[in-house]
């Protein structure tokens, strides 16, 4: 059987294919075989059941694993996947849903470890009302899954400044292959006019190699963050839209009464002004778009009255900049966890 190397893959990486007979097989791309080239594999008589895959002439589409519940298999998205951050290669946007895990604990003022599901804007992930695997079964449309690892004492005493680690996997739980990990040390709470102890989070690929970080910068009025690569070279700057000469956050930047809280993505240098935000690939005619494309941004979306009032389950939409590499996309996805801890967990904790 001949296998064609899909776009974004290279020698030494593993891909999963489906034989004409419907069997499932994971193979490693041999040395000397480049993207778009083919190589032959032998098909054994029996293969352990794994991830379902469909083979096409120029790409390999991977159907993410889903857990069977009540005799039914939930639907899943099919996208080309690579190892680690290469899994983000074919996405122009990511939609992130924080599950209502430990919602009863949250109503009593004590947060559980946070957990997230990832889909796309066209197919947002959907989880059970009472957590990852509630009475309605496992989540659907989940491309990735992330879970925080932090102690109860740290969450209770340090709240949003806590030390924590986060691991991200393919599929609906930690049984999938690892995509990335995130490490956040204890730092002073984010605030204006600080001169040291800035908030930060470091990002690692699936093989524990550092790929970059996001760090709080000095600011007077509106919080500013810079995303660096592993060599400490700035890649992006993230800041909310401003008004009044940069002195205030522009609450009407995304329109009135739509409950959207945007963080715009800018280049590593240049002015931090409107019309200088980076553009994404997604065409749009919505307010705030430029040149027929969406502005690249991380946006907190209204999660619904129940989730917003009684739980800490937030929703985020990430529009990647045009031309962003898989590594840069991974850094932006990790920045969502960072911003969520700094701003949106704190708001709910203060309300409690």
Buried (B, 14 or more C-beta within 10 A) or exposed (E): BEBBBBBBBEBEBEBBBBBEEEBBBEBEBEEEBEBEEEBEBEEEEEBEEEBBBEBEEEBBBBBBBBBEBEEEBBEBBBBBBBBBBBBBBBBBBBBBBBBBBBBEBBEEEEBBBBBBBBBBBEBBBBBBEBBBBBEBBBBBBBBBBBBBEBEEEBBEEBBBBBBBBBBBBBBBBEEBBBBBBBBBEEBEEBEEEBEEEBBBBBBBBBEEEEBBBBBBBEBEBBBBBBBBBBEEEBBBBBBBBBBEEBEEBBEEBBEEEEEBBBBBBBBEEEEBEBEEBBBBBBEBEEEBBEEEBBBBBBBBBEBEEEBBEBBBBBBBBBBBBBEBBBBBBBBBBBBBBBBBBBBBBBEBBEEE
